[in-house]
Amino acid sequence: MLNRTRTAIMAGACLIGALSISPPAYASGSGCTGNPGSSGSKCISVTGTKLKVNTVKTTLTKNHADDCGKATITIGSWKKTSGRICEARDFSWGPITVNKSFRDGTKACASWSNYPRGKACVTIHD
């Protein structure tokens, strides 16, 4: 009976140990602004783990043809601007490698020079 009790206690301890080791929290998020059915919309997509941003991507969909524009992505003080991107209606830039950690609550935003109304943003949080 003593061996059976020890085995049960050891099994329980192993189970508790296994449950306390959790995998990293993989975080990704996206946000859009604008009106896809009307004048168009811009979006931002962020991938990472907890407060670390691995990559970021932005898209712009416009419902009227327009020449060229540049995308700008800002995450806190980190900033990157694309070269000139020329498309008819669907613009895309990224994924851009960031590989940097940010403070909890930092905003990641995307804007486009050829669609200046508003920014698409997401908040980075733990």
N, C-alpha and C positions, 0 to 999 in steps of 0.2 A: 504494500500500500504506500510506503514511503517513497519508493521509486516512481510510482504513478503520480504522486503529488509533486515531486521534483520535476518530472517531465512536464506536467501541466504548468508549473510556475515558469520553467524555462521557455516553453512555447509562448506563454503570455508575454514574457519579457521580450522575446524576439519579435512578436507582433507589434508591441508598443514601439520598439526601436525602429522597425521598418516603417511604421506609420509616421514617426516623427521626422524622418528624412524625406522632405518634400522636394520635388524637382523645382528648378527655377521658374518663376512666373514669367511666361512669355507674354509680352504685351504688344499689341498692335492696335492702331486706331486710325480712323479716317473721319474726315469732316468735309462738308460741302457748303457752298453758299451760292445764292442766285436762284434762278428759276429755269430748270431744264426744259420746261414746256413753252417758255416764252423767249426771253432774250439769251439765255444760256446759263451755264454754271461752271464754277471752278471747284476743284477738290484737292485735298492733301491726304496722303496715306503715309503713316509712320510705322516702322517695324522695330522691335527691340525687346530688351529684357529689363523689367522694372524701370529704372530711371535712365538706362543706357539706350540711346537711339543708334540703331545699326544703319538703317537706310530710310530715305524719305523720297517720295515721288509726288508730283503734282500733275493734274490734267485740267484742261479747259475745253469745254464744249460750247460752241457758239451756234446759234440758229441762223446766223447770217454770215455770209462769206466775208472774211477779212484777211488781209495780207499777212503781216508778220508781227511777232512780238517776242518779248523776253519774259522769262519766269524768274521770280525771286523767292527764295525760301529763307526764312529766318527762324532760328530756334534760340531764344535768349539773345546773346550777343553774336552767335554763330550766324553767318550770312553767306549765301551763295547765289549768284545770278547766272542764268544760262546765257549762251550765245543767242543770236537771232534764230528763232524757229518760225518757219513759214509753212502754213497748212491752210486748207480751205475752211474747215470747221472744227476738227478734232485735234487739239494740241496736247502733247505729253512730254514731260521731262523727268527722267529718272528711270530706275532708282539711283539716287545719289548716295554714296557711302559717307556716313557721318562718323560712326564708331566713337561716340563721345557720351559721357554721362552729364545729365543736367539736374538742376535742383527740382524738387517736387513742386508742381504748379507752373513750371515753365511752359509758355505757349510756343507751339510750332505753327507757323503761318506761311501761306503761299499767296502770291499775288502775280498778276500778269499785266504787262504794260499795255496790251491791246484789249484789255477788259478791266478797266480801272475800278469798277464798282465793287468795293469790299474785298475782304480777304477770307480765304478758307483757313480755319484754324482748328487745332486740337490741343488739349492740355496734357502734358506729360505728368504722370503721377505714379507713385509707388503702389 
